[in-house]
Amino acid sequence: MSIDYLQGKIRKLKNPTMLGLDPYLPILPQHIVKDAFAQYGQTTQAAAQAYYRFCTELMDALVEEVPAVKIQSACFEALGGEGVVQMQRLAKYAKDLGYYVLIDSSRGDVGNIAEIYAQAMFGTVSIGETAHEVFSCDALTVNCYLGSDGVKPFLPYCKDNGKNIFLILKTSNKSSREVQDLLSGDRVIYTAMADLAMRWSTGLFGQNGYSEIGAVVGATFPQTMKLIREKYDRLFFLVPGYGAQGGTAKNVQAAFDRFGHGAIVTASRSIICAWQKTGSDGTDFANHALAAARKMKSDISKFVVIL
């Protein structure tokens, strides 16, 4: 069960944080961009190779400190085929290092297309008589607002292959209120989705008591997070919004149970761009990322004790 594996890594490192890998050219150190341009020209291949180098060097630096990574698929898909190839390589590299690997793509579609997404991300694709694993990952974010048709195709992989999906429940952006906070009968929309998540979780609870189906719950709405945690104590939370979006260590404490379990907090720009705040030329970006990751861990530990 992947959630058991993730919780075990969090306990081992005493660190409930996830490194968000959201590369794009303006935030990359110039020496990486120049090297890629020198070899491949000003092409999508050069950008994709630069993304791969940037992310692998970050992961190499943080592997003893951080238990999990989140790969933002949009950054790679924006580069077309070259980007997708490097995202595949990056996911495998992360798995080989021992990270728990989440691909953040908010997949969501009608049943037959959802089945293709699930197979591509979690299973194998048959080409003739040969089966190929396309992506090496443990988890995927899923847009559940299509209802059960868009979610159920993923569930067999959660049950039989130890994979996880994190359902978009209450996101960290301000305009999430426009939809997710609407009333539906006597419930708020996000609680209606949480109720469905619990219904879909039948037979999917691991040894630690949490479902293989997790929930995305933003750090920027701490009171809402507290209410969701109190009512849905068997959903593991993926918590975005820390750092650059305004979420704080104090905000995220409500995501955890009394043992410091049940959630992981993701941060991207505040870690991968840490070098930009120091006056550095970027050649030591990985060291600054490591320092920022350690500070994030230290800050959260003031409010969350992991037993």
C-alpha positions, 0 to 999 in steps of 0.5 A, spaced: 500 500 500 503 506 497 500 510 503 503 506 508 509 506 504 509 514 504 507 514 511 513 510 513 518 514 509 515 521 513 516 517 520 523 515 518 525 522 516 520 526 521 519 530 515 512 531 512 514 535 506 514 534 499 518 537 494 514 540 488 518 540 481 515 546 477 520 548 472 520 553 467 525 557 463 525 563 467 526 560 474 532 556 472 539 558 473 542 561 467 548 556 467 543 550 466 540 554 460 546 556 457 549 549 457 542 546 454 542 552 449 549 550 447 548 543 446 541 543 443 540 550 440 534 554 442 529 548 442 524 545 446 529 539 446 534 544 450 528 546 455 526 539 456 533 537 457 534 543 462 528 541 466 531 534 467 538 536 469 535 542 474 530 537 477 535 531 478 540 535 481 535 538 486 532 531 488 540 528 489 541 534 494 534 533 498 534 525 497 536 524 505 531 530 507 525 529 503 521 523 502 516 525 496 516 529 490 511 532 486 512 533 478 508 538 475 506 535 468 504 542 465 511 544 465 513 538 461 507 537 457 508 545 455 514 543 451 510 537 447 513 530 446 520 532 448 517 535 455 513 528 456 519 524 455 523 528 460 518 527 465 518 520 464 525 519 465 524 524 471 519 520 474 523 513 474 529 517 476 525 519 482 523 512 484 530 509 483 532 514 488 527 512 493 522 517 493 514 517 493 513 520 486 506 524 485 505 526 478 500 532 479 496 533 472 489 533 475 486 528 470 479 527 469 475 525 464 469 520 462 469 513 463 473 510 457 478 516 457 479 515 464 480 508 463 486 510 458 489 515 463 489 510 469 492 505 464 497 509 462 499 512 469 499 506 473 499 500 468 502 498 462 501 499 455 501 493 450 504 494 444 504 488 440 506 482 444 510 487 449 507 490 455 511 497 457 510 501 463 510 508 461 510 512 467 514 510 474 509 513 479 506 512 486 500 517 485 496 522 481 492 528 482 485 526 479 479 531 478 473 528 481 468 533 479 466 529 474 463 524 479 464 516 479 465 515 472 472 519 472 474 516 478 472 508 478 477 506 473 483 508 477 480 504 483 483 497 481 490 500 481 489 503 488 487 496 490 491 491 486 497 495 484 498 499 491 497 506 487 494 512 490 490 518 487 489 524 490 482 527 489 481 535 488 477 537 494 478 544 497 484 547 493 488 553 495 487 558 490 482 564 492 477 562 487 476 555 489 470 558 493 466 560 487 465 552 486 467 548 492 464 552 497 457 552 494 451 549 498 449 542 495 442 541 499 445 541 507 452 540 505 458 544 502 460 541 495 467 539 498 464 535 503 460 532 498 466 530 494 469 527 501 463 523 502 464 520 495 471 519 497 469 515 503 464 511 499 469 509 494 474 507 499 471 501 501 476 495 501 482 501 500 484 502 507 492 500 509 495 498 515 495 505 518 488 506 517 488 511 511 485 510 505 489 509 498 484 515 496 487 521 498 484 528 498 487 535 496 486 540 501 489 547 501 493 550 506 490 557 505 484 555 508 486 553 515 479 553 518 476 549 513 482 544 513 480 543 520 473 541 519 475 536 514 480 533 518 475 532 524 470 529 519 474 525 515 479 522 519 481 516 514 483 521 508 490 522 507 491 529 505 496 532 500 496 540 502 498 545 497 499 552 498 505 552 503 510 558 502 509 562 496 501 562 496 501 564 503 500 558 507 504 557 513 507 552 518 501 554 523 496 553 518 498 546 516 498 543 523 490 542 522 491 537 517 495 532 521 492 527 526 494 527 534 500 522 532 503 527 526 500 523 521 495 523 515 498 529 511 504 531 507 505 538 505 508 540 498 512 546 496 515 548 490 517 555 488 519 557 496 524 551 495 526 550 488 527 558 487 530 559 494 537 561 490 534 567 487 533 570 494 540 570 496 544 574 490 546 567 488 548 566 481 545 560 481 551 555 481 549 553 488 542 553 487 541 545 490 544 548 496 539 553 497 534 548 496 536 544 501 537 549 506 530 552 504 527 544 505 530 544 512 527 550 514 520 548 512 521 542 516 524 545 522 518 550 521 513 545 521 516 541 527 514 547 531 507 545 530 507 538 528 510 532 532 511 526 528 510 519 532 
